[in-house]
Amino acid sequence: MTAQIGEKLTYEGRELSMCTNPLGDYFTLGGTNPGFESNCTALWRGYVGSWEIVDGRLYLVGLSGTLKSGDEASVATIFPGFADRVFAHWYSGTLRIPDGKLLEYVHMGYASTYERDLCLEIEFGVVKATAVHVNGVAEDDDASEGYQIGGMSVFPKGKKVAENAP
């Protein structure tokens, strides 16, 4: 699996990428997944959620992706009647937010290592604790900063590609 495009998070005035997919837990818990079309190997889930933490609470505030029907997805696609934001009451777990320079790139999932990981412990959508895990210091002053992916294959629009295709 290719390294994946991170979800977006606005936290303490910063725009960050997080290596956690809270909406996936919603679908696992029985929420209706409308069926997203994956258009590249760096986005197997088929969407990118935009999130924010306000007053210690996690909200889904945007969703971009294409449905298998060809329609564009939005927050209201999954949560009818909530076009602007939804409190993520279903999510309990750790939001991992890589920070600093890249220490080791791994071309799989969210496995790359950065100088630090900001970890937000969430319980039913509410931030319960924060921690910073220091993973090391980049030896190369020119090492890339912030979460990123190293490469991907993009699928032609309307073409179905088998998930296990070479």
Phi and psi in degrees as a GROMACS rama.xvg file:
@    title "Ramachandran Plot"
@    xaxis  label "Phi"
@    yaxis  label "Psi"
@TYPE xy
-69.734  152.216  THR-2
-54.751  142.563  ALA-3
-102.055  148.326  GLN-4
-67.374  130.497  ILE-5
-77.8489  158.683  GLY-6
-73.3038  156.51  GLU-7
-97.5546  140.667  LYS-8
-139.009  129.697  LEU-9
-99.7951  120.12  THR-10
-145.511  125.803  TYR-11
50.4774  42.8803  GLU-12
78.2068  4.69801  GLY-13
-111.58  143.855  ARG-14
-93.5632  117.165  GLU-15
-125.268  162.921  LEU-16
-106.745  134.804  SER-17
-117.194  147.972  MET-18
-103.191  52.9608  CYS-19
-147.871  145.962  THR-20
-120.765  80.1072  ASN-21
-58.5296  -29.9734  PRO-22
-67.4378  -29.4164  LEU-23
-58.8364  -37.2532  GLY-24
-66.6072  -36.5445  ASP-25
-59.1054  -45.5279  TYR-26
-66.63  -40.1701  PHE-27
-62.9756  -35.7078  THR-28
-79.2252  1.4291  LEU-29
113.533  -0.957611  GLY-30
-65.7181  146.689  GLY-31
-72.7602  121.586  THR-32
-92.5592  118.164  ASN-33
-73.1198  -7.19758  PRO-34
87.7439  94.7862  GLY-35
-93.903  147.447  PHE-36
-94.7356  124.219  GLU-37
-84.2941  129.718  SER-38
-110.371  1.02306  ASN-39
-162.097  162.615  CYS-40
-71.099  -15.7455  THR-41
-90.665  6.33532  ALA-42
-147.425  60.6214  LEU-43
-61.2329  -30.1463  TRP-44
-72.1753  -20.0249  ARG-45
87.9895  2.16647  GLY-46
-150.065  162.763  TYR-47
-128.391  121.789  VAL-48
-88.8377  146.497  GLY-49
-111.926  129.074  SER-50
-126.615  160.023  TRP-51
-147.124  153.756  GLU-52
-113.964  120.184  ILE-53
-127.924  126.726  VAL-54
51.2423  39.5533  ASP-55
75.7272  15.1372  GLY-56
-122.682  140.314  ARG-57
-91.9638  128.23  LEU-58
-127.117  141.219  TYR-59
-86.2426  120.979  LEU-60
-119.028  -3.87965  VAL-61
-166.833  156.824  GLY-62
-150.988  126.861  LEU-63
-125.134  139.384  SER-64
163.915  171.612  GLY-65
-117.594  135.049  THR-66
-79.9581  159.717  LEU-67
-59.795  -23.5098  LYS-68
-72.5319  -13.9479  SER-69
99.0376  -11.9624  GLY-70
-74.5478  151.155  ASP-71
-78.2076  140.396  GLU-72
-87.4607  154.856  ALA-73
-148.122  174.472  SER-74
-57.5435  -40.6135  VAL-75
-65.5779  -20.274  ALA-76
-61.425  -39.5877  THR-77
-95.0301  -33.8027  ILE-78
-123.433  78.6838  PHE-79
-54.6577  136.512  PRO-80
90.3247  -4.73408  GLY-81
-126.912  72.5134  PHE-82
-73.6148  -27.9978  ALA-83
-97.4757  -39.5061  ASP-84
-167.11  152.644  ARG-85
-137.004  130.212  VAL-86
-68.5198  128.561  PHE-87
-84.7999  59.072  ALA-88
-61.8706  -21.941  HIS-89
-78.1779  -18.1957  TRP-90
-93.044  124.098  TYR-91
-132.06  125.929  SER-92
158.856  -163.308  GLY-93
-109.333  127.601  THR-94
-89.5071  119.807  LEU-95
-99.746  123.825  ARG-96
-123.475  102.245  ILE-97
-65.8634  144.206  PRO-98
-145.061  149.703  ASP-99
90.7996  -163.719  GLY-100
-83.2543  153.335  LYS-101
-69.8704  127.242  LEU-102
-96.7365  -42.3024  LEU-103
-149.32  122.57  GLU-104
-88.952  130.501  TYR-105
-123.529  123.538  VAL-106
-83.476  56.759  HIS-107
-160.222  124.141  MET-108
51.7945  -129.258  GLY-109
-115.359  36.8591  TYR-110
-85.2742  -7.38465  ALA-111
-63.343  152.666  SER-112
-113.402  134.571  THR-113
-118.336  168.961  TYR-114
-55.8797  -37.6154  GLU-115
-140.056  154.287  ARG-116
-124.344  121.551  ASP-117
-86.0078  124.682  LEU-118
-117.843  122.571  CYS-119
-108.262  117.187  LEU-120
-83.9441  120.724  GLU-121
-114.64  135.7  ILE-122
-127.91  115.54  GLU-123
48.6732  43.7544  PHE-124
85.9159  -1.51479  GLY-125
-111.746  132.108  VAL-126
-69.1718  122.415  VAL-127
-104.763  -28.2532  LYS-128
-160.602  154.417  ALA-129
-129.216  148.823  THR-130
-150.468  149.709  ALA-131
-115.648  124.06  VAL-132
-102.902  121.511  HIS-133
-90.2365  123.089  VAL-134
-101.916  -10.1319  ASN-135
143.06  -177.807  GLY-136
-123.967  131.631  VAL-137
-64.3315  131.319  ALA-138
-78.7607  -26.3473  GLU-139
-94.5692  114.489  ASP-140
-60.6895  -23.2538  ASP-141
-93.1835  6.07164  ASP-142
-58.9662  145.266  ALA-143
-66.1957  148.632  SER-144
-109.697  136.829  GLU-145
83.7962  158.551  GLY-146
-65.1915  138.077  TYR-147
-160.124  167.078  GLN-148
-110.642  155.19  ILE-149
-91.8601  -17.2539  GLY-150
172.924  163.673  GLY-151
-162.688  161.922  MET-152
-107.316  133.918  SER-153
-102.897  134.372  VAL-154
-90.1253  140.282  PHE-155
-60.8636  141.142  PRO-156
-58.7666  132.064  LYS-157
84.0852  -2.02147  GLY-158
-98.0356  128.906  LYS-159
-87.4596  131.509  LYS-160
-121.67  129.671  VAL-161
-61.0946  138.11  ALA-162
-60.363  -29.7492  GLU-163
-102.055  19.9884  ASN-164
-67.8617  148.182  ALA-165
